[in-house]
């Protein structure tokens, strides 16, 4: 928590008091404040949703407190210090465990009754005592998308949508070689292939640090031990996995250099037709792929990830929390539970930007068809197998669901891997040399 001056605390307290006072006129209802980041237009849409909740019962009055994204965490920190946090709100995934460790989050383990459909277990954030302190508001998993036109032209079979037919890593690399061409039409399998004049790449694996974790898990390791108490990224399994990703660029010559700094992989790969297949999040269906299909004629497909040793994907999603300072925790949970129902955020789900969080949408075929059976998605059977079933059966939570200080850890890891992506150093060299520093980052030092 950053140190702040008493003047800033006073000013913030005044602002929060004014906000709270504005909620006093609620016709006897219990006032629940919900903090949210976004543009004024986005906040207005969230308030419209809250207004529906307010109209459906007469005990609770929810009001949205909008804070710009860039100053959101700083604002929450200030409010926490002044003991003026809202009743509940959205948080960044990587900040939840820090707030839980500092005692700012309420235990919401009892928000769903036994036997009631609740969010997938992989979407629960666990505090230091193992109790649930947040659920993601939406589910997102990593997948592989591909340009079917490029596969058809090269005569290469599509990557499988079914988990039981998932490619091994070697099969993935072999297909990528068949889809990589230099300016003379040669592939890396051909004599005379010119790695300096590649005009089409077969694959691109995103190197955003949090997404790299999936390959360490797939290779039988991880960034952290399963209980989140130890760093294991310097063990062979994780090092080998990261090196295999780097080899796509530096040894196999089937992928363009991806520095792992921006989440625009689809726009740099299969949409313009420069890369045949690329890993990315399920949200890409709604944010760019459907539009490219409708406006630019993109013929794309979706597949499960290849596997090194184990088939696995990771999931994430922005979490909603109840703050422990709230006097109305029960009512805040009631609002968040209602807000988490897919029907109340349907436009985001229907577009393909969000995936549902409640398990029933993955197990009840009538609900799955309601979700996936619309023109925004790829063919139903393909998407259900590659995304719906894959998410339910093979997803593991990203480490920030159970590990603290992941921001500092990931930032350090990203900086030291730069020379691995360019081939100047090996993954073993940089991770071994920086193992102590990575552990200090993990410990918040």
Secondary structure as GFF3:
##gff-version 3
##sequence-region A 1 445
A	DSSP	alpha_helix	6	22	.	.	.	ID=ss1
A	DSSP	beta_strand	30	37	.	.	.	ID=ss2
A	DSSP	alpha_helix	40	56	.	.	.	ID=ss3
A	DSSP	beta_strand	60	67	.	.	.	ID=ss4
A	DSSP	three_ten_helix	69	71	.	.	.	ID=ss5
A	DSSP	alpha_helix	72	81	.	.	.	ID=ss6
A	DSSP	beta_strand	88	91	.	.	.	ID=ss7
A	DSSP	three_ten_helix	93	95	.	.	.	ID=ss8
A	DSSP	alpha_helix	96	101	.	.	.	ID=ss9
A	DSSP	three_ten_helix	121	123	.	.	.	ID=ss10
A	DSSP	beta_strand	124	126	.	.	.	ID=ss11
A	DSSP	beta_strand	132	136	.	.	.	ID=ss12
A	DSSP	beta_strand	140	147	.	.	.	ID=ss13
A	DSSP	alpha_helix	148	154	.	.	.	ID=ss14
A	DSSP	three_ten_helix	163	165	.	.	.	ID=ss15
A	DSSP	alpha_helix	169	178	.	.	.	ID=ss16
A	DSSP	beta_strand	181	182	.	.	.	ID=ss17
A	DSSP	three_ten_helix	195	197	.	.	.	ID=ss18
A	DSSP	beta_strand	198	204	.	.	.	ID=ss19
A	DSSP	alpha_helix	209	218	.	.	.	ID=ss20
A	DSSP	alpha_helix	236	250	.	.	.	ID=ss21
A	DSSP	three_ten_helix	266	268	.	.	.	ID=ss22
A	DSSP	beta_strand	275	281	.	.	.	ID=ss23
A	DSSP	alpha_helix	284	284	.	.	.	ID=ss24
A	DSSP	pi_helix	285	289	.	.	.	ID=ss25
A	DSSP	alpha_helix	290	296	.	.	.	ID=ss26
A	DSSP	beta_strand	300	303	.	.	.	ID=ss27
A	DSSP	beta_strand	313	316	.	.	.	ID=ss28
A	DSSP	beta_strand	319	322	.	.	.	ID=ss29
A	DSSP	alpha_helix	329	339	.	.	.	ID=ss30
A	DSSP	three_ten_helix	342	345	.	.	.	ID=ss31
A	DSSP	alpha_helix	346	351	.	.	.	ID=ss32
A	DSSP	alpha_helix	360	363	.	.	.	ID=ss33
A	DSSP	alpha_helix	365	372	.	.	.	ID=ss34
A	DSSP	alpha_helix	380	383	.	.	.	ID=ss35
A	DSSP	pi_helix	384	389	.	.	.	ID=ss36
A	DSSP	alpha_helix	390	394	.	.	.	ID=ss37
A	DSSP	beta_strand	395	397	.	.	.	ID=ss38
A	DSSP	three_ten_helix	399	401	.	.	.	ID=ss39
A	DSSP	alpha_helix	406	416	.	.	.	ID=ss40
A	DSSP	alpha_helix	418	421	.	.	.	ID=ss41
A	DSSP	alpha_helix	427	433	.	.	.	ID=ss42
A	DSSP	alpha_helix	435	442	.	.	.	ID=ss43
###
